[in-house]
Amino acid sequence: MTEKRIPKKIIYLNVTGFFLKFATTVSLILSCTSFLKTAGAEKLPLYYIILNILSISAGTTLAVKNIRDFRFPVYLSSVIGVYLIWFSSVMDSAASAGVIVLYTLTSIYDIYANILFWTHINQCLTIKEMKSYVGLISGVSFFGGILAGLFTKLLLGYISMKSAFIMCGAAHLLLPLVTLLHVESPQERESFFRAGFADMAMRQISGSRLLKIIMLIFVFSSFVRYIVGFQYGTAVAARFTDEKSLAGFIGLFDSAVKISIFISQILAAKKLLKNFSLSANLLFYQSGIIGLSLILFFMKSFWVMIAFQFYFQLFVKLIEQNVANTLFNVFARDIKNQMKFMVEGMVFPLTSIFVGIFIACFKNSIEPRYFFLFLFITGICYYISTLKLNEAYMDTIADGLRNGAAGGAEKAVRKMPMDGSFDIEYYLASERAGRLDMVFELEKLSPVISSGIILKLLRGEKDKFIMASIVKTACRQKSDEVRTELWRTVSDMNDNRVTANFIEASAMQGDSRLIPYIAPYLQHPDNRVRANAILAAVKLCGEESSLRLAVESLYKMSSSADSGCRVSAAAVMGELGLECFAGALEKLLFDGDFKVRKSAVSACEKNGSQKLISALERMKALAENEKISFLASRAISRIENGVFAKISMVLNAYPNDEKRKISALLKNAGDNRSVDILIKILNASPDGFSLKFAEIFSGSSRGNELLKLAEDYIRDKKFPVRSFLNAVIFEEKNYECGDELLKAVSLFHRSSFEEEFSAAVRGAAASGGNAFARSCFSVLGVYLNDMERAMAIFENAGSKDPVRADMALELLESIEYEPLKSCFIEMCRNLKG
């Protein structure tokens, strides 16, 4: 029950967000009204320039400084409140400069108090809390803005503008009193911009056509925002002569825009992005701007101007920002937010400064309608410049795939050649099962021997099922002769199973000579061949045209009428793990075929995108059986904990021949805690013991004793041999898989095990009783890998028959570690005595 209760700090943040948005929105509405009535709309260009120069300065400062708490902007709200109350007393005699200062200060406070508020939330909440509550906090804050506009309209029907300023100031004064913001950041975080980020960002922008298009989107949006905003301000100031009517209209308009944005985001945004291409989405936005600009050029109308401002505010949130966020998703996750901040936070202000200068220079010499003609021409140029957006998007995805494949290249398999013999005649005379077993045995032979055998098998084997296994083994050979024969065999057989295995195995070996061979299979009718070809095209970092074709082929597979193709498409998207496939996976989650849904859930786990959580939760609620509900729950949990990102890092650290074993080990873990512990064990050293210990831990019921050993091992990067031996010998604890664990420690921690074992035996050899001695010899049996022999020594050491006692001592001579041998000899003498 306690977990369902909303924490007190979340309540504080909700209250803070609501009051912050409410107070800043009301102050903006009132100060804008005073600005338009006192300074006049003609001063807007100058205001844009001042505001954005200050924005760049403040934004740069915030970008390089780590903000650890939110008290300063909360207390600054009191200063703003006092300033607004003071302004109410002088507003009748206020000069235009004073009103410009008022509007600028409230705008700056609104922008940066919100930035600091969300930065503070990001720092003081855990990842789990962020996922659980950030939507709630955002919604409450947004509601505060909607309520502010409606409240202003209602309020001004009963009180004067002076009283409204006083009440607005009181709201700012209440903010620190109401919140009592006792929310601390749990730990220091790194600064936003790490050293060298600027250089990295410039390299990204100069090398990416897509990032340049994103910058163009923001430039155009800023240009439209201030051109239309200037004309909108002029129109409403001329229309409403009474200040209260003007403030009421602005408040009502602002609320109507916010409500429309809220509803549209819920009902339309996802459908538009899912059903239309990126350039088509932008076309909806561009066409409205071009059309409304043309209408206003020929017929200047107040209500058309209002409709233009409403359309722009709605579509810039509904389409443009959603498109931009989608485009950002193709970039690396660790720099995405910083790139977005730099592009959006710098391009917007710089463009608006330019627009402010542009309007200021030409507003007296150019008729207002010609501004719209200029906007009409700019809109057409913008539309032409974004026609190739989808192609640029595909190219960038292909680049990301290629770079990801190059960065995550698998380590070469390290194998020790082993000599052996292989009876070809016996092989050919065997049944299918026997021949398959012998094919698997080929991996144990030396390359020199196995390559000759594989050549004979490639030329003589007629069973396509067995040939599919031979192909996988043959792909691991470095011999040019084997590879030539392999390619010829695959082409001649023309069997889907053989071809799919060949493409998969060759890609795993990183054979770049396969690239020309893959391209024809990217459109293959068999779903497994096609899926493997797509994965191979990525892993082998082929030509851009092949990568683009692979991505397009993958999307076609995901919408194929054949359920097998859709199953394979989901699996491939999971293996690639790119966030840009989240939309396609979400669609497959609700496919009519059970196998497709099951494959999509597994792919969502591997993809790890937070965007998939809501879809998985809906799927879980609609699940027709417990199995799919369990898979959806597990996927949600693992995405929240970033399980597959951690698994990928672990897999890349191990050689190929161990990857399958590790993958199965982690996949079968019962819960996220077990997965986390297994990952940490696998990351500890030495590698051999880490894997063995992970197998033992996974195979047990994870009792408290074994869990403590795992935690000690992870913390110290060294297995606690002494405490483990003491528990087994002195406390006689029975660990699940205890013998396996003893064997693993003695094998992989040999020297440490011998030292600690001899120390434990030496310390109590004289005083220990029969039970102690039995425990010691039991451990010795594991150490010698011969339990019967060890217990025979124990039984004979205490015998009154001198022959049997001497024989027991002689058996101890086989212990190689001298200190351990002497300890047990001493123990045997004590038993005899």
QUIUR-V562601 format. One record per residue. RES is the residue in one small letter. PHI is phi as a letter, one per 40 degrees, with the letter a starting at -180 (999 if undefined). Layout:
res=RES phi=PHI
res=RES phi=PHI
//
This chain:
res=m phi=999
res=t phi=c
res=e phi=c
res=k phi=c
res=r phi=c
res=i phi=c
res=p phi=c
res=k phi=c
res=k phi=c
res=i phi=c
res=i phi=c
res=y phi=d
res=l phi=c
res=n phi=c
res=v phi=c
res=t phi=c
res=g phi=c
res=f phi=c
res=f phi=c
res=l phi=c
res=k phi=c
res=f phi=c
res=a phi=c
res=t phi=c
res=t phi=c
res=v phi=c
res=s phi=c
res=l phi=c
res=i phi=c
res=l phi=c
res=s phi=c
res=c phi=c
res=t phi=c
res=s phi=c
res=f phi=c
res=l phi=c
res=k phi=c
res=t phi=c
res=a phi=c
res=g phi=g
res=a phi=c
res=e phi=c
res=k phi=c
res=l phi=d
res=p phi=d
res=l phi=c
res=y phi=c
res=y phi=d
res=i phi=c
res=i phi=c
res=l phi=d
res=n phi=c
res=i phi=c
res=l phi=c
res=s phi=c
res=i phi=c
res=s phi=c
res=a phi=c
res=g phi=c
res=t phi=c
res=t phi=c
res=l phi=c
res=a phi=c
res=v phi=b
res=k phi=b
res=n phi=c
res=i phi=c
res=r phi=b
res=d phi=a
res=f phi=b
res=r phi=c
res=f phi=d
res=p phi=c
res=v phi=c
res=y phi=c
res=l phi=c
res=s phi=d
res=s phi=c
res=v phi=c
res=i phi=c
res=g phi=c
res=v phi=c
res=y phi=c
res=l phi=c
res=i phi=c
res=w phi=c
res=f phi=c
res=s phi=c
res=s phi=c
res=v phi=b
res=m phi=c
res=d phi=c
res=s phi=b
res=a phi=c
res=a phi=c
res=s phi=c
res=a phi=c
res=g phi=c
res=v phi=c
res=i phi=c
res=v phi=c
res=l phi=d
res=y phi=c
res=t phi=c
res=l phi=c
res=t phi=c
res=s phi=c
res=i phi=c
res=y phi=c
res=d phi=c
res=i phi=c
res=y phi=c
res=a phi=c
res=n phi=c
res=i phi=c
res=l phi=c
res=f phi=c
res=w phi=c
res=t phi=c
res=h phi=c
res=i phi=d
res=n phi=c
res=q phi=c
res=c phi=c
res=l phi=b
res=t phi=c
res=i phi=c
res=k phi=c
res=e phi=c
res=m phi=d
res=k phi=c
res=s phi=c
res=y phi=b
res=v phi=c
res=g phi=c
res=l phi=c
res=i phi=c
res=s phi=c
res=g phi=c
res=v phi=c
res=s phi=c
res=f phi=c
res=f phi=c
res=g phi=c
res=g phi=c
res=i phi=c
res=l phi=c
res=a phi=c
res=g phi=c
res=l phi=c
res=f phi=c
res=t phi=c
res=k phi=c
res=l phi=c
res=l phi=c
res=l phi=c
res=g phi=c
res=y phi=b
res=i phi=b
res=s phi=c
res=m phi=c
res=k phi=c
res=s phi=c
res=a phi=c
res=f phi=c
res=i phi=c
res=m phi=c
res=c phi=c
res=g phi=c
res=a phi=c
res=a phi=c
res=h phi=c
res=l phi=c
res=l phi=c
res=l phi=d
res=p phi=c
res=l phi=c
res=v phi=c
res=t phi=c
res=l phi=f
res=l phi=d
res=h phi=c
res=v phi=b
res=e phi=b
res=s phi=c
res=p phi=c
res=q phi=a
res=e phi=c
res=r phi=b
res=e phi=c
res=s phi=c
res=f phi=d
res=f phi=b
res=r phi=c
res=a phi=d
res=g phi=g
res=f phi=c
res=a phi=d
res=d phi=c
res=m phi=c
res=a phi=c
res=m phi=c
res=r phi=c
res=q phi=c
res=i phi=c
res=s phi=c
res=g phi=c
res=s phi=b
res=r phi=c
res=l phi=c
res=l phi=c
res=k phi=c
res=i phi=c
res=i phi=c
res=m phi=c
res=l phi=c
res=i phi=d
res=f phi=c
res=v phi=c
res=f phi=c
res=s phi=c
res=s phi=c
res=f phi=c
res=v phi=c
res=r phi=d
res=y phi=c
res=i phi=c
res=v phi=c
res=g phi=c
res=f phi=c
res=q phi=c
res=y phi=c
res=g phi=c
res=t phi=c
res=a phi=c
res=v phi=c
res=a phi=c
res=a phi=c
res=r phi=c
res=f phi=b
res=t phi=c
res=d phi=c
res=e phi=c
res=k phi=c
res=s phi=c
res=l phi=c
res=a phi=c
res=g phi=c
res=f phi=c
res=i phi=c
res=g phi=c
res=l phi=c
res=f phi=c
res=d phi=c
res=s phi=c
res=a phi=c
res=v phi=c
res=k phi=c
res=i phi=c
res=s phi=c
res=i phi=c
res=f phi=c
res=i phi=c
res=s phi=c
res=q phi=c
res=i phi=c
res=l phi=c
res=a phi=b
res=a phi=d
res=k phi=c
res=k phi=c
res=l phi=c
res=l phi=c
res=k phi=c
res=n phi=c
res=f phi=b
res=s phi=c
res=l phi=c
res=s phi=c
res=a phi=c
res=n phi=c
res=l phi=c
res=l phi=c
res=f phi=d
res=y phi=c
res=q phi=c
res=s phi=c
res=g phi=c
res=i phi=c
res=i phi=c
res=g phi=c
res=l phi=c
res=s phi=c
res=l phi=c
res=i phi=c
res=l phi=c
res=f phi=c
res=f phi=c
res=m phi=a
res=k phi=c
res=s phi=b
res=f phi=c
res=w phi=c
res=v phi=c
res=m phi=c
res=i phi=c
res=a phi=c
res=f phi=c
res=q phi=c
res=f phi=c
res=y phi=d
res=f phi=c
res=q phi=c
res=l phi=c
res=f phi=c
res=v phi=c
res=k phi=c
res=l phi=c
res=i phi=b
res=e phi=c
res=q phi=c
res=n phi=c
res=v phi=c
res=a phi=c
res=n phi=c
res=t phi=c
res=l phi=c
res=f phi=c
res=n phi=c
res=v phi=c
res=f phi=c
res=a phi=d
res=r phi=c
res=d phi=c
res=i phi=b
res=k phi=d
res=n phi=c
res=q phi=c
res=m phi=c
res=k phi=c
res=f phi=c
res=m phi=c
res=v phi=c
res=e phi=c
res=g phi=c
res=m phi=b
res=v phi=c
res=f phi=d
res=p phi=c
res=l phi=c
res=t phi=c
res=s phi=c
res=i phi=c
res=f phi=c
res=v phi=c
res=g phi=d
res=i phi=c
res=f phi=d
res=i phi=c
res=a phi=d
res=c phi=c
res=f phi=b
res=k phi=c
res=n phi=c
res=s phi=b
res=i phi=b
res=e phi=c
res=p phi=d
res=r phi=c
res=y phi=c
res=f phi=c
res=f phi=c
res=l phi=c
res=f phi=c
res=l phi=c
res=f phi=c
res=i phi=c
res=t phi=c
res=g phi=c
res=i phi=c
res=c phi=c
res=y phi=c
res=y phi=c
res=i phi=c
res=s phi=c
res=t phi=b
res=l phi=c
res=k phi=c
res=l phi=c
res=n phi=c
res=e phi=c
res=a phi=c
res=y phi=c
res=m phi=c
res=d phi=c
res=t phi=c
res=i phi=c
res=a phi=c
res=d phi=c
res=g phi=c
res=l phi=c
res=r phi=c
res=n phi=c
res=g phi=c
res=a phi=c
res=a phi=c
res=g phi=c
res=g phi=b
res=a phi=d
res=e phi=c
res=k phi=c
res=a phi=c
res=v phi=c
res=r phi=b
res=k phi=b
res=m phi=c
res=p phi=c
res=m phi=b
res=d phi=c
res=g phi=a
res=s phi=b
res=f phi=a
res=d phi=c
res=i phi=c
res=e phi=c
res=y phi=c
res=y phi=d
res=l phi=c
res=a phi=c
res=s phi=c
res=e phi=c
res=r phi=d
res=a phi=c
res=g phi=c
res=r phi=c
res=l phi=c
res=d phi=d
res=m phi=c
res=v phi=c
res=f phi=c
res=e phi=c
res=l phi=c
res=e phi=c
res=k phi=c
res=l phi=c
res=s phi=c
res=p phi=d
res=v phi=c
res=i phi=c
res=s phi=c
res=s phi=c
res=g phi=c
res=i phi=c
res=i phi=c
res=l phi=d
res=k phi=c
res=l phi=c
res=l phi=c
res=r phi=c
res=g phi=b
res=e phi=c
res=k phi=b
res=d phi=c
res=k phi=c
res=f phi=c
res=i phi=c
res=m phi=d
res=a phi=c
res=s phi=c
res=i phi=c
res=v phi=d
res=k phi=c
res=t phi=c
res=a phi=c
res=c phi=c
res=r phi=c
res=q phi=c
res=k phi=c
res=s phi=c
res=d phi=c
res=e phi=c
res=v phi=c
res=r phi=c
res=t phi=c
res=e phi=c
res=l phi=c
res=w phi=c
res=r phi=c
res=t phi=c
res=v phi=c
res=s phi=c
res=d phi=c
res=m phi=c
res=n phi=f
res=d phi=b
res=n phi=c
res=r phi=c
res=v phi=c
res=t phi=c
res=a phi=c
res=n phi=c
res=f phi=c
res=i phi=c
res=e phi=c
res=a phi=c
res=s phi=c
res=a phi=c
res=m phi=c
res=q phi=c
res=g phi=g
res=d phi=c
res=s phi=c
res=r phi=c
res=l phi=c
res=i phi=d
res=p phi=c
res=y phi=c
res=i phi=c
res=a phi=d
res=p phi=c
res=y phi=c
res=l phi=c
res=q phi=b
res=h phi=c
res=p phi=c
res=d phi=c
res=n phi=c
res=r phi=c
res=v phi=c
res=r phi=c
res=a phi=c
res=n phi=c
res=a phi=c
res=i phi=c
res=l phi=c
res=a phi=c
res=a phi=c
res=v phi=c
res=k phi=c
res=l phi=c
res=c phi=f
res=g phi=c
res=e phi=c
res=e phi=c
res=s phi=c
res=s phi=c
res=l phi=c
res=r phi=c
res=l phi=c
res=a phi=c
res=v phi=c
res=e phi=c
res=s phi=c
res=l phi=c
res=y phi=c
res=k phi=c
res=m phi=d
res=s phi=c
res=s phi=b
res=s phi=c
res=a phi=c
res=d phi=c
res=s phi=c
res=g phi=c
res=c phi=c
res=r phi=c
res=v phi=c
res=s phi=c
res=a phi=c
res=a phi=c
res=a phi=c
res=v phi=c
res=m phi=c
res=g phi=c
res=e phi=c
res=l phi=c
res=g phi=g
res=l phi=c
res=e phi=c
res=c phi=c
res=f phi=c
res=a phi=d
res=g phi=c
res=a phi=c
res=l phi=c
res=e phi=c
res=k phi=c
res=l phi=c
res=l phi=c
res=f phi=b
res=d phi=c
res=g phi=c
res=d phi=c
res=f phi=c
res=k phi=c
res=v phi=c
res=r phi=c
res=k phi=c
res=s phi=c
res=a phi=c
res=v phi=c
res=s phi=c
res=a phi=c
res=c phi=c
res=e phi=d
res=k phi=c
res=n phi=c
res=g phi=g
res=s phi=c
res=q phi=c
res=k phi=c
res=l phi=c
res=i phi=c
res=s phi=c
res=a phi=c
res=l phi=c
res=e phi=c
res=r phi=c
res=m phi=c
res=k phi=c
res=a phi=c
res=l phi=c
res=a phi=d
res=e phi=c
res=n phi=a
res=e phi=c
res=k phi=c
res=i phi=c
res=s phi=c
res=f phi=c
res=l phi=c
res=a phi=c
res=s phi=c
res=r phi=c
res=a phi=c
res=i phi=d
res=s phi=c
res=r phi=c
res=i phi=c
res=e phi=c
res=n phi=c
res=g phi=f
res=v phi=c
res=f phi=c
res=a phi=c
res=k phi=c
res=i phi=c
res=s phi=c
res=m phi=c
res=v phi=c
res=l phi=c
res=n phi=c
res=a phi=c
res=y phi=b
res=p phi=c
res=n phi=d
res=d phi=c
res=e phi=b
res=k phi=c
res=r phi=c
res=k phi=c
res=i phi=c
res=s phi=c
res=a phi=c
res=l phi=c
res=l phi=c
res=k phi=c
res=n phi=c
res=a phi=c
res=g phi=c
res=d phi=a
res=n phi=c
res=r phi=c
res=s phi=c
res=v phi=c
res=d phi=d
res=i phi=c
res=l phi=c
res=i phi=c
res=k phi=c
res=i phi=c
res=l phi=c
res=n phi=c
res=a phi=c
res=s phi=b
res=p phi=c
res=d phi=c
res=g phi=d
res=f phi=c
res=s phi=d
res=l phi=c
res=k phi=c
res=f phi=c
res=a phi=c
res=e phi=c
res=i phi=c
res=f phi=c
res=s phi=c
res=g phi=c
res=s phi=c
res=s phi=c
res=r phi=f
res=g phi=c
res=n phi=c
res=e phi=c
res=l phi=c
res=l phi=c
res=k phi=c
res=l phi=c
res=a phi=c
res=e phi=c
res=d phi=c
res=y phi=c
res=i phi=c
res=r phi=c
res=d phi=c
res=k phi=f
res=k phi=a
res=f phi=c
res=p phi=c
res=v phi=d
res=r phi=c
res=s phi=c
res=f phi=c
res=l phi=c
res=n phi=c
res=a phi=c
res=v phi=c
res=i phi=c
res=f phi=c
res=e phi=c
res=e phi=f
res=k phi=c
res=n phi=b
res=y phi=c
res=e phi=c
res=c phi=g
res=g phi=c
res=d phi=c
res=e phi=c
res=l phi=c
res=l phi=d
res=k phi=c
res=a phi=c
res=v phi=c
res=s phi=c
res=l phi=c
res=f phi=c
res=h phi=b
res=r phi=d
res=s phi=c
res=s phi=c
res=f phi=c
res=e phi=c
res=e phi=c
res=e phi=c
res=f phi=c
res=s phi=c
res=a phi=c
res=a phi=c
res=v phi=c
res=r phi=c
res=g phi=c
res=a phi=b
res=a phi=c
res=a phi=c
res=s phi=c
res=g phi=c
res=g phi=c
res=n phi=c
res=a phi=c
res=f phi=d
res=a phi=c
res=r phi=c
res=s phi=c
res=c phi=c
res=f phi=c
res=s phi=c
res=v phi=c
res=l phi=c
res=g phi=c
res=v phi=c
res=y phi=c
res=l phi=c
res=n phi=f
res=d phi=a
res=m phi=c
res=e phi=c
res=r phi=c
res=a phi=c
res=m phi=c
res=a phi=c
res=i phi=c
res=f phi=c
res=e phi=c
res=n phi=c
res=a phi=c
res=g phi=c
res=s phi=c
res=k phi=c
res=d phi=c
res=p phi=c
res=v phi=c
res=r phi=c
res=a phi=c
res=d phi=c
res=m phi=c
res=a phi=c
res=l phi=c
res=e phi=c
res=l phi=c
res=l phi=c
res=e phi=c
res=s phi=c
res=i phi=c
res=e phi=c
res=y phi=c
res=e phi=d
res=p phi=d
res=l phi=c
res=k phi=c
res=s phi=c
res=c phi=c
res=f phi=c
res=i phi=c
res=e phi=c
res=m phi=c
res=c phi=c
res=r phi=c
res=n phi=c
res=l phi=c
res=k phi=c
res=g phi=c
//
